[in-house]
Amino acid sequence: MPASLKKLATGAALLALAAIPLAAQNAAARPDTANDQIKAMVARLTLDQYKATVRDLTQFGDRRQGTDRNRAAVDWIEAQLKKYGCTPTQRITYDYQPPPPRSRPTPEQIAAFRRARQSGMGEGGSRVRGNRGPTGVNTDSLKQPDARIRALDTQPSTPGQRQEVYCTKVGTKHPDEMYIVGGHMDGIGWGEAANDDGSGTALVMELARVFSMPDVQTDISIRFILWNNEETGLNGSRAYVAQRAALQGKEDPAGSGKYPEPTWLGMVQHDMEMFDHGMPRADGTVSKTQRPEADVNIEFQSRSKFAAGAQALAWAFHSANENYATDYPAAVGPHMTNTDSAPFQDLVPAISVRENERGAQIGAGWNPQWHQPTDVFSTYGDDDFRLGLNAAQTSLGAIATLAGARVTP
């Protein structure tokens, strides 16, 4: 096993976990009792606060990258993080130039695509089973019936400078090591991007709020970051890796005890948290209500260089769900794909926390709001928001455990 896996927080426990057969890991990961101090921290997450943060994000429409509404949303997120006490806030700045238009697929590419569809293989190596619903990105403004939202989303994206904001909870014992907790704040589709990915952005902001409370301390640092340009090809997270991977663990200035880029122990992405209404019916339609067996999906990529560490990290989150989530269980899968954890997966253990498996379920039309005008705040009911809250409880419990969090008198 790579020596860098020893950086995975509590080290020995997770390294041992990674060597256990998959079927046995659930029991091995589960501590006998939840930590009372972490339980108290998780209790500071509320359904009303989570809903309010999602709602506030939708005031900027779809927050499409390269627009004034996107820049205003970045400013608002930064102001909220400062309000929570998660300071200093900082920004990654990069340049985004859209790739040239794709040429028409060749007959060979079309044949390969058809073979993949016939074999039932989805993104990331997942196997798609059962009925399919329609998928795709809406580009037609007239499909948005709400004139207010349509006006919000009208300004087109232009190439150029992009920014994304982050803040860091500095560890008291190991400020030179950290977990990265992310979600992407941009969206597309002529809606409000309430679920994709207002739900994940709100989750990360809620974790930043709780961890930044004056009575909360952690042994290990935690970075909360809201990626930009996810919808264009993970460009924001790729820019972060390009700019900061080489800076890991370097004290600056020397002797200061300050580490601008602590060594990465793990990366956790949150992308679409609220909608698990089940498989489409034979006609492609989906139930309007949350299915009783809805769950929080925790995915790692079994083909990544850090698959063993990522798998161990995923099961640590599964354990946290059992200890701290109030309503919905968790499921672990090996097909993480197409989200901001991907640029990290060959550098550090990386996982994605979400509503469905990306390739096998979302890619097969399980979420009819994906990239559509219907991805607006009013579409979702309390059962949907509660699923997002349970994902937040899961992540807070897991990160608090891994980072050695405690509540001080």
N, C-alpha and C positions, 0 to 999 in steps of 0.2 A: 504494500500500500504506500502511495507517495507520502514523503515525510511531511508535506504541507498539510495533509489531513489532520495532523496533530494539532493544528491551529484551530480546530473546530471546537471552540469554547471549552466545555468541561472535559474535552480530550478523551480520557480513557473510557468513559461511559459510552460515548458515541462511536469511538473506534471499535469497541467490543460489539456494539449494536450492528455496525456495518458488516460484521463477519457472520452474523446470525442469519439463517435461512429466512427468506421473505415471510413465509407463513408464520414464523415464530416471533417476528419482530414486534408485533402489536403488544403481546403480553410482556415481552422483555422491556419495551419502552415505557410501560406504564408504571409510575411510582405508586406506592400504596395509598398515599394521601396527597391532596393538593397543598401547596404552600399557602398558608393563611395570609401572608403579606401580599403575595401575588394575587390571591383571590380578592383582596381588598382593592388592589390596583385595577383589576378587571372590572370590579363593580363600579368604577368611575366612568366606564363606558355606558351610555344610555341610548335607548332607541330614539328618543326625541332629539338628542344632540347629534346622533349620526344622521338622521333624516334632515336636520337643519343644515348640516354641512353639505350634504348632497344638493339640497335645494339652493343654497347660496352659490354653489358652483354653476348651477344652471342659469343664473342670471346673465352669464356670458355666452349663452347659446351653446354651439358645439365646440367652441374654443379651438377652432381649426388653426393649425400652425401657420405662421406667416401672415397673420391678420392682427388688426388692432384689438379684437376681442380676446385673442390668445395672449397678447402682451398685457392686457388689462387683467386677465386671470392670473398670470404669473405675478404681477404686482400685488394682487389681492391675496394670493397664497402666501407670499412673503410677509405681508402685513399681519396675516393671521398667525404665522409661525412666531413672529416677533411678539405678538400679543400673548401667546402661550408661554413665552419665556424660552423658546427654543432658539437660542442665539449663541454665537453670531450666525445670521443667515448668510449664505454665499450663493453665487451663481456660476454656472458653467456657460461660457459663451462660445459659440461655434458658427460656422457658415454652412448653410444648406442650399445646395443647388440641385433642383430636381433632375433626375436622369433623363436622357433623351427618350422620346416615345418608343415603346416597344414595337419591333417589327412583327408582322403577322407570323403566327406559329407555322413551322414547317409541317408537312404531312407526317414526318416521323414523330414530332412533338405531339401532334394531335393523337396519333395512334398510341403513344405512351400514356397520355392522359386518359384515354378511353380504357386502356388496360388497367390502370390504377383504379378507375371508377368501378370497373367490373370486378376487380379483386376485393373491393371494399376497403382499401387502405386509405387512411386519412393522413393529415399532417403529423409529422413526428413519429411515423411508424405505427400509429394506432389503427385498429381495424374497425371500420364503420359497419354497424349491424342495424337491421330494422328499417323502419320507414325514414324517408328523407323529407325535409322541408326546403323551401326556396332560400337561397343565400345570395349575397352580393352587396355592393355598396351603392346606395341610392345617390344619384347625381342630379335628380330632377327637383328643382325648388318647388314646383307646383304640387308635388306630392305632400308638402307640408301645409296642412289646412289652416294652421294658426298664423295669422298675418304678423303678429308680434315676433314669433320665433323666426319666421321667414325673413323678416327685416334684419334681425340680429345676425343671421347667418349669411347675409348677402355678399359682404365684402370677400373677394377671392383671395387666395393665398398668393404671395409674391416671394420670390427667392431672396436670400440674404441672411443677415444675422439672426440667430436664434439664441434664446436663453432659457435655462431651467434652474430652479431654486432648490437649495437643500439647507438643512441645519443639522447639528450634531449634538447628541448627548455625550459628554466626555466621561469616560470611565474613571473611577477614582483609583483603581489598582492597575489597570492595563489600558491607559489612554492610547497606547500604540497599537491596539487591536480593535477591530469593530465588525459589526454586522451592518449590512446595507439593507434598508427597508424601503421599497419603492412602489410607485404606481404612476401611470401616465396621465397627464392632465389634458392632452389634446384629444379631439374627436372629429368625426366626419359623419355625413349622412343627412344633413338638414334637419337635425333634431336638437336636443340639448345635451347629448352625450351623458345622460344621467347615470346609466349603468356602465357604458364603455367610454371613459372609465372614471366618471364621477364617483362611482361607488368605491373604486380602489383608491382614488385620490383622497376621498373623505376618510377612508379607513386609515391611510398613512398619516393624515393630519390629526386624526383622533389619537393615534398612538403617540405622535409627537406631543400632543397636548398633555396626555397622562404622564409620559416619561419626563416631561419638563416641569412637572409640579415640584415646588421647593422641597417637599419631604421625600422625594424619590431619588435614590442613588443607584448607580450600577457599577459593577467592577470593570466591565468592558464597555467600550464606546459603541454607540448606535447612531448611524446616519440615516436621516429621513430625507428622501429625495423624490421630487415630482418631475418625471421625465417629460420632455417635449418630443415632438416628431416621432412618436411611436407608430402612428398610422402610415407614415411614409416609408417605413422599413427599419424601425428601431434606431433612428439616427441620433436621438438624444443620448440614449444609453451607450451607443457605440462611441460617440464623442467623449463621453465621460471615461470610458475604458482607455481610449486612445490618449487622452490628456493626463490621466491620473494613475494608471496601473503601475508605471515605473516609479512613482513617488512613494509607494507603500512603505510604511515603517521608518521613514527618514525623519529624524528630529530636526526641526527648523524653527528658530536658529539653534545651533548646536548647544547642548547643555540647558536648554530652556524647559525641557519636559513637554514640549508641544509637538504634536505630530499632525501636520496638515492633512495627510492621507494615511491614517492608520492601516495596518496590514489587514486585508480582507479575510474574515473567517467564514463568511457565508453571505449569500445574496438572496433576498426574498422579494419576489414581485407579486403585486396584487392587481389583477386585471379582470374586471367584470365579476361582481360578487353577489348579485341579487336575484337572478332569474333561473330557477330550476323547475320548470313546469312539466318536464317529461318529454318523452319521444313524440315527434309529430304523428298525427293520425295518418291513415292511408291517403287522405286527400291533402296532406301537407300542413293542415292547421294544427295549432298547439293549444292546450288547455289555457284558460284565462286565469286559473288559480294555481298557486304553488302546490306541487305534488306532496303528499304526506311523507314520502320517502326521500325528499330533497336532502342534499348533503353538501358539505364543503369539500371541494376537490383540491388535493395537494399533489402537485405533479413534479417529478424530476425527470431528467432525460437520461435514459439508460445507455445511450450511445455516447454520452459526454465523457471527457477525460476524468472528471471527478464524480462519476456516477455513484461510487460506493459512499463517498461522503455526502453527496446530495440525497441519496436514499436514506442514510442515517438522519439527516436533517429533516427530511419529510416525515419520518416516523416520530421524531421528537415533536413535530407540530401535531401529528395525530394524537400523541399522548396528551398534549396541551388541550386539544379539543375535548378529550374525554374528561379532563379535570376542570376545565374552565368555561366551556361553551354551554349555554343554557337550553338550547332548543334543537339544534341540528347536529348530527354526527359528521364525521369526516371520512373520506376515502382517499387512499394513496394510489397513484398511477404513475407509470414510467414514461409517459409520452409528452412531456413538456415541450412546447413549440411555439414559435411566432409571438413572442412577447419579450419584454425588456430584460428578462433573465438570460436569454440566449447568448448575448455577447459575453456574459460572465461564465458560462457553464464549463468552459475548458480552462478556466483560470482559478476557480474556487467552487466549492459546493453551492449550487444554485437551485432554487425551487420556485414554483409559481402556485399561489393560492387563488382559487377562482370558483365560479359557480358550476361549471361543467368541464369535462375534458375538452380541450381546444379542438383537437383533430377529430375525435370520434363522435362528439356530440354537437358542439357549436358549429363545426364544419359541416355537419349533416342537417343543420336547420333547426336545432332544438331551441334556439333563441331567435324568434322572428323580429325582435327589435334591433338586432345587431346591424349597425351602420344604416339604420332606417330612421325616417321622420318620427316614428313612434317611440324612439328612445328619449322620452321626456319624463320629467318628474311625476306627472299626473298618471302615467301608465301603471305605476307600481303601487302595490298595497302594503300594508304593514307586515304581512308574511314575507314579502320580498325584502323589505328593508331589514327585517329580523334576520334573514339569512346573511345579509351583509354584516349586521352586528355580530352574528356568531363567528363569521370569518375574522372580524376584529378581535373578538375575545380569544379566538384560537391563536392568532398571531401575537397578541400582547402577552398571553400566557407563555407561549414558547420563547419569545425573545427575552422576556423578563427572566425566565429560567436560565437560558443560555448565557445571558449577560450578567447574571448574578445580581438581579435587582432586589431592592429592599426599601421599605418605608421607614424613615428615621423619625424618632420622636420630635 
